[in-house]
Amino acid sequence: MSGPSVSAFNYGGGFSGNTTVVDTVLPEMQHLVDPHWYQFPPLNPLWHGLLGFTIGVLGIVSFCGNGMVLYIFGSTKNLRSPSNLLVMNLALSDYLMMITMAVPMVINCYYETWVLGPLFCEIYGMFGSMFGCGSIWTMVFIAFDRYNVIVKGMSGTPLTNKGSMLRIMFIWAHSAAWTVAPFFGWNRYVPEGNMTACGTDYLNKDWFHRSYIFVYALFCYFIPLFGIIYAYFFIVQAVSAHEKSMKEQAKKMNVASLRAEDKAQSAECKLAKIALMTISLWFMAWTPYLVVNFTGIFDGKAITPLATIWASVFAKCSTVYNPIVYGISHPKYRAALYKRFPSLACNASSDDSSSAASGSTQCGDDKTSNA
């Protein structure tokens, strides 16, 4: 192909009744296309342009943001803590996702169909699933690290470099195991509805292939979700109990004398709220794609090409959120960023007593008793 194929779209009168979204698919790709897509007319070329532009912008922002997180955390000695290894792993997973997802999709949106061949279609689908699963399980371990520090406090076992590395090894082994399964016949990776991206085959009505969607969703969506809810339920409970004790103490003592402690406590407790916001954004990003997959299993007729591809793009937005949130909430990161790139930092001040990434907090300690 020498350029975008738009012949299927009649600019004067709309779509021709004899054309479908599958017409531009290369011959070697047609065996991967589900018959469901033959009922849909070609997409307006403007949709392909908008999609390519959107994923291109997301890719650039994610590349810069996550690359900056990796550089700052990796090159700053006082940021290389065991907990921050998990933060770096999250940034690495997001970084690799957009490197492997954005560039191929922009190319395919230009040609308005998948032009990279069936093998790369499968690899593309595997990378998307693996890095998505890696990100969410990294967030699970970050949440439980915060739970260990905030809820258990001094009774908790501190996270070590070895412990972080073992967790990271588990994350990648677990993610790889689930995402290579389609290469061995348990489900498969196929083109999405608009034929410019690839993902799992959720339209296959065979129960053996359906079971993969169920089990993958269980281990890479629902179990992480409930684990994070569990951790943050007790984190918020501990924070609330501490705030309540602060208020009771304020009634017995001079309120002004507690002002400094209350300010420090408030800054520390915000870290848990910021982390919870990061998790919420991740699930808001991936839930639409999960809904599309489950809709395909139970009622494939309701799925349209646009619904599938925009759900996929929305999922990739999660790679943009994390570096922004960490840059705003992490005082040490913000200070290191200002030192290296003054024009990119919004605040030069540093507070070494808190760390959003490490989850260090004093919400559960007894510092108020010393006031």
C-alpha positions as CSV (number, residue, x, y, z in Angstrom):
1,M,0.0,0.0,0.0
2,S,1.3,3.5,-0.8
3,G,-1.2,5.4,1.3
4,P,-4.5,5.4,3.1
5,S,-7.2,3.5,1.4
6,V,-10.4,5.6,1.4
7,S,-12.0,4.3,-1.7
8,A,-14.7,2.5,0.3
9,F,-16.0,5.8,1.6
10,N,-18.2,7.8,-0.8
11,Y,-17.8,11.4,0.3
12,G,-20.8,12.4,-1.7
13,G,-23.3,10.0,-0.4
14,G,-21.9,8.1,2.5
15,F,-20.9,4.4,2.5
16,S,-21.5,2.0,-0.3
17,G,-23.9,-0.8,0.7
18,N,-21.6,-3.5,-0.7
19,T,-18.5,-2.5,1.4
20,T,-17.6,-3.6,4.9
21,V,-14.9,-2.7,7.5
22,V,-13.1,-5.9,6.6
23,D,-12.6,-5.0,2.9
24,T,-9.2,-3.4,3.4
25,V,-7.8,-6.2,5.5
26,L,-4.8,-7.9,4.0
27,P,-5.4,-11.5,2.7
28,E,-3.0,-13.0,5.2
29,M,-5.0,-11.4,8.1
30,Q,-8.5,-12.5,7.0
31,H,-8.4,-15.8,8.9
32,L,-8.1,-13.9,12.1
33,V,-11.2,-11.7,11.5
34,D,-14.4,-12.8,13.1
35,P,-17.5,-13.0,10.9
36,H,-19.2,-10.5,13.2
37,W,-17.3,-7.6,11.7
38,Y,-18.5,-8.2,8.1
39,Q,-21.9,-6.6,8.9
40,F,-20.3,-3.1,9.6
41,P,-19.6,-0.5,6.9
42,P,-16.1,1.0,6.6
43,L,-15.4,3.7,9.2
44,N,-15.3,7.3,8.1
45,P,-11.6,8.1,7.4
46,L,-11.9,11.0,9.9
47,W,-12.3,8.4,12.7
48,H,-9.0,6.9,11.7
49,G,-7.3,10.3,11.7
50,L,-8.8,11.2,15.1
51,L,-7.8,7.8,16.6
52,G,-4.2,8.1,15.2
53,F,-3.9,11.6,16.5
54,T,-5.2,10.7,20.0
55,I,-3.0,7.6,20.4
56,G,0.0,9.6,19.1
57,V,-0.5,12.3,21.7
58,L,-1.0,9.8,24.5
59,G,2.1,8.0,23.4
60,I,4.3,11.1,23.5
61,V,2.9,12.2,26.9
62,S,3.4,8.7,28.3
63,F,6.9,8.4,26.8
64,C,8.0,11.7,28.3
65,G,6.2,11.3,31.7
66,N,7.2,7.7,32.4
67,G,10.7,8.2,31.0
68,M,11.2,11.1,33.3
69,V,10.0,9.1,36.3
70,L,12.5,6.3,35.4
71,Y,15.3,8.8,35.0
72,I,14.7,10.8,38.1
73,F,14.1,7.8,40.4
74,G,17.0,5.8,38.9
75,S,19.5,8.6,39.0
76,T,18.7,10.1,42.4
77,K,20.3,8.2,45.3
78,N,17.8,9.0,48.0
79,L,15.0,7.9,45.8
80,R,16.3,4.4,45.2
81,S,14.4,2.8,48.1
82,P,12.8,-0.7,48.1
83,S,9.4,0.8,47.8
84,N,10.4,3.1,45.0
85,L,11.6,0.0,43.0
86,L,7.9,-0.8,42.7
87,V,7.2,2.7,41.5
88,M,9.9,2.4,38.9
89,N,8.4,-1.0,37.8
90,L,5.1,0.7,37.3
91,A,6.6,3.4,35.2
92,L,8.6,0.8,33.2
93,S,5.4,-1.2,32.5
94,D,3.5,2.0,31.4
95,Y,6.5,3.1,29.3
96,L,6.8,-0.2,27.5
97,M,3.0,-0.4,26.9
98,M,2.9,2.9,25.0
99,I,6.1,2.2,23.1
100,T,4.7,-1.0,21.8
101,M,1.1,0.1,21.4
102,A,1.2,3.7,20.1
103,V,3.6,3.5,17.2
104,P,2.0,0.5,15.5
105,M,-1.5,1.9,15.9
106,V,-0.5,5.3,14.4
107,I,0.9,3.4,11.4
108,N,-2.2,1.3,11.0
109,C,-4.5,4.3,11.4
110,Y,-2.6,5.9,8.5
111,Y,-3.3,2.9,6.3
112,E,-6.8,2.5,7.9
113,T,-6.2,-1.3,8.5
114,W,-3.7,-3.6,10.1
115,V,-0.6,-3.7,7.8
116,L,2.0,-5.3,10.0
117,G,1.0,-9.0,9.5
118,P,-0.6,-11.7,11.6
119,L,2.5,-12.5,13.8
120,F,2.9,-8.9,14.9
121,C,-0.9,-8.7,15.5
122,E,-0.5,-11.5,18.0
123,I,2.6,-9.9,19.6
124,Y,0.8,-6.6,19.8
125,G,-2.1,-8.1,21.6
126,M,0.2,-10.0,24.0
127,F,2.2,-6.9,24.9
128,G,-1.0,-4.9,25.6
129,S,-2.3,-7.6,27.9
130,M,1.1,-8.3,29.6
131,F,1.9,-4.7,30.4
132,G,-1.6,-3.9,31.5
133,C,-1.5,-6.9,33.9
134,G,1.9,-5.9,35.0
135,S,0.8,-2.4,35.9
136,I,-2.2,-3.5,38.0
137,W,-0.3,-6.1,40.0
138,T,2.5,-3.5,40.6
139,M,-0.2,-1.2,42.0
140,V,-1.4,-4.1,44.2
141,F,2.0,-4.4,45.8
142,I,2.3,-0.6,46.2
143,A,-1.1,-0.6,48.0
144,F,0.0,-3.4,50.3
145,D,3.3,-1.7,51.0
146,R,1.3,1.4,52.1
147,Y,-0.9,-0.9,54.2
148,N,2.1,-2.4,55.8
149,V,3.5,1.1,56.7
150,I,0.3,2.9,57.6
151,V,-1.8,0.2,59.2
152,K,0.8,-2.1,60.8
153,G,3.3,0.7,61.6
154,M,6.2,-0.5,63.7
155,S,4.8,-4.0,63.9
156,G,5.1,-4.4,60.1
157,T,8.0,-6.0,58.4
158,P,10.0,-3.3,56.4
159,L,10.2,-3.9,52.7
160,T,13.7,-4.7,51.5
161,N,15.4,-4.6,48.1
162,K,15.3,-8.3,47.9
163,G,11.6,-8.3,48.8
164,S,10.9,-5.7,46.1
165,M,12.8,-7.6,43.5
166,L,11.0,-10.8,44.3
167,R,7.7,-9.0,44.0
168,I,8.7,-7.6,40.6
169,M,9.8,-11.0,39.4
170,F,6.4,-12.4,40.4
171,I,4.6,-9.6,38.6
172,W,6.4,-10.2,35.3
173,A,6.2,-14.0,35.5
174,H,2.5,-13.9,36.4
175,S,1.7,-11.5,33.6
176,A,3.7,-13.4,31.0
177,A,2.1,-16.7,31.9
178,W,-1.4,-15.4,31.3
179,T,-0.6,-13.5,28.1
180,V,1.4,-16.2,26.3
181,A,-1.5,-18.7,26.8
182,P,-3.2,-17.6,23.5
183,F,-0.1,-18.6,21.6
184,F,-0.7,-22.2,22.8
185,G,-4.4,-22.4,21.8
186,W,-6.2,-21.0,24.8
187,N,-8.0,-18.2,23.1
188,R,-6.1,-16.1,20.5
189,Y,-5.2,-12.5,19.5
190,V,-7.2,-11.1,16.6
191,P,-7.9,-7.6,15.0
192,E,-10.2,-5.3,16.9
193,G,-13.4,-4.0,15.3
194,N,-11.8,-1.2,13.2
195,M,-8.9,-3.4,12.1
196,T,-6.1,-1.1,13.3
197,A,-5.3,-2.8,16.6
198,C,-5.4,-6.4,18.1
199,G,-6.6,-7.9,21.3
200,T,-8.1,-11.1,22.7
201,D,-10.8,-13.0,20.8
202,Y,-13.9,-12.3,22.9
203,L,-16.3,-13.1,20.1
204,N,-15.4,-16.8,20.0
205,K,-18.4,-18.7,21.3
206,D,-16.5,-21.9,22.1
207,W,-16.5,-22.3,25.9
208,F,-12.9,-23.3,26.0
209,H,-11.9,-19.9,24.5
210,R,-14.5,-18.1,26.6
211,S,-13.0,-19.6,29.8
212,Y,-9.8,-17.7,29.1
213,I,-11.6,-14.4,29.2
214,F,-13.2,-15.3,32.5
215,V,-10.0,-16.6,34.2
216,Y,-7.8,-13.8,32.9
217,A,-10.3,-11.2,34.2
218,L,-10.4,-13.0,37.5
219,F,-6.6,-13.0,38.0
220,C,-5.7,-9.7,36.3
221,Y,-8.7,-7.6,37.2
222,F,-11.1,-8.8,40.0
223,I,-8.5,-10.3,42.4
224,P,-6.3,-7.2,42.2
225,L,-9.3,-5.0,42.6
226,F,-10.5,-6.7,45.7
227,G,-6.9,-6.8,47.1
228,I,-6.6,-3.0,46.6
229,I,-10.0,-2.3,48.1
230,Y,-9.0,-4.4,51.1
231,A,-5.7,-2.6,51.6
232,Y,-7.2,0.9,51.2
233,F,-10.2,0.2,53.3
234,F,-7.9,-0.4,56.3
235,I,-5.6,2.5,55.3
236,V,-8.5,5.0,55.3
237,Q,-9.8,3.5,58.5
238,A,-6.4,4.0,60.2
239,V,-6.2,7.6,58.8
240,S,-9.7,8.3,60.1
241,A,-8.9,7.0,63.5
242,H,-5.8,9.1,63.7
243,E,-7.7,12.3,62.7
244,K,-10.3,11.5,65.3
245,S,-7.6,11.2,68.0
246,M,-6.1,14.5,66.9
247,K,-9.4,16.3,67.3
248,E,-9.9,14.8,70.7
249,Q,-6.5,15.9,71.7
250,A,-7.1,19.4,70.4
251,K,-10.0,19.8,72.8
252,K,-7.8,19.0,75.8
253,M,-4.8,21.0,74.7
254,N,-3.9,24.4,73.2
255,V,-5.0,24.1,69.5
256,A,-2.2,26.3,68.4
257,S,0.4,23.9,69.9
258,L,-1.0,21.1,67.6
259,R,-0.9,23.2,64.5
260,A,2.5,22.0,63.3
261,E,1.8,18.4,64.1
262,D,-1.6,18.6,62.4
263,K,-0.1,20.2,59.3
264,A,2.5,17.4,59.0
265,Q,-0.2,14.7,59.7
266,S,-2.4,16.2,57.0
267,A,0.4,16.2,54.4
268,E,1.2,12.6,55.2
269,C,-2.4,11.4,55.1
270,K,-2.9,13.0,51.7
271,L,-0.4,10.5,50.3
272,A,-2.8,7.6,50.8
273,K,-5.6,9.6,49.1
274,I,-3.3,10.4,46.1
275,A,-2.4,6.7,45.8
276,L,-6.1,5.8,45.9
277,M,-6.8,8.2,43.2
278,T,-4.1,6.6,41.0
279,I,-5.7,3.2,41.5
280,S,-9.2,4.6,40.8
281,L,-8.0,6.1,37.5
282,W,-6.5,2.8,36.5
283,F,-9.8,0.9,37.0
284,M,-11.8,3.6,35.3
285,A,-9.5,3.3,32.3
286,W,-9.6,-0.5,32.1
287,T,-13.3,-1.2,33.0
288,P,-14.7,-0.2,29.6
289,Y,-12.4,-2.7,27.9
290,L,-13.5,-5.4,30.4
291,V,-17.1,-4.6,29.6
292,V,-16.5,-4.9,25.9
293,N,-14.9,-8.4,26.4
294,F,-17.7,-9.6,28.6
295,T,-20.3,-8.2,26.2
296,G,-18.6,-10.1,23.4
297,I,-18.9,-13.3,25.4
298,F,-22.6,-13.0,26.2
299,D,-24.0,-10.8,23.4
300,G,-21.6,-10.0,20.6
301,K,-24.2,-8.4,18.5
302,A,-24.1,-5.3,20.7
303,I,-20.4,-4.5,19.9
304,T,-19.5,-2.0,17.2
305,P,-16.0,-1.3,15.7
306,L,-15.9,2.2,17.3
307,A,-16.8,0.8,20.8
308,T,-14.0,-1.7,20.8
309,I,-11.2,0.7,19.6
310,W,-12.1,3.6,21.9
311,A,-12.4,1.2,24.9
312,S,-8.9,0.1,24.0
313,V,-7.6,3.7,23.7
314,F,-9.3,4.6,27.0
315,A,-7.4,1.7,28.7
316,K,-4.1,3.1,27.4
317,C,-4.8,6.5,29.1
318,S,-3.8,4.8,32.4
319,T,-0.1,5.1,31.2
320,V,-0.5,8.9,31.3
321,Y,-2.0,9.3,34.7
322,N,0.8,7.8,36.9
323,P,3.8,10.1,36.1
324,I,1.5,13.2,36.5
325,V,0.2,12.0,39.9
326,Y,3.7,11.0,41.2
327,G,5.2,14.3,40.0
328,I,2.6,16.3,41.9
329,S,2.6,14.3,45.1
330,H,6.2,13.2,45.6
331,P,8.2,16.0,47.3
332,K,11.6,14.3,46.8
333,Y,10.8,13.6,43.1
334,R,9.6,17.2,42.7
335,A,12.8,18.5,44.2
336,A,15.0,16.2,42.0
337,L,13.0,17.2,38.9
338,Y,13.5,20.9,39.7
339,K,17.2,20.4,40.2
340,R,17.7,18.7,36.8
341,F,14.9,20.4,34.8
342,P,13.9,23.7,36.5
343,S,11.5,24.7,33.7
344,L,9.4,21.5,34.2
345,A,9.0,21.7,38.0
346,C,6.1,23.7,39.5
347,N,7.7,23.9,43.0
348,A,11.2,23.9,44.1
349,S,10.5,23.2,47.7
350,S,11.2,19.8,49.2
351,D,9.9,17.9,52.2
352,D,12.1,14.9,52.9
353,S,9.7,13.8,55.7
354,S,7.2,12.3,53.2
355,S,7.2,10.2,50.2
356,A,4.2,9.4,48.0
357,A,5.9,6.6,46.2
358,S,7.4,4.9,49.2
359,G,4.2,5.2,51.2
360,S,6.0,6.4,54.3
361,T,3.6,8.0,56.7
362,Q,3.1,8.9,60.3
363,C,-0.6,8.7,60.3
364,G,-0.5,5.8,62.7
365,D,2.4,6.8,65.0
366,D,2.3,8.4,68.4
367,K,4.0,11.7,67.5
368,T,1.0,13.7,68.8
369,S,1.6,12.3,72.2
370,N,4.8,14.2,72.3
371,A,3.2,17.5,71.5
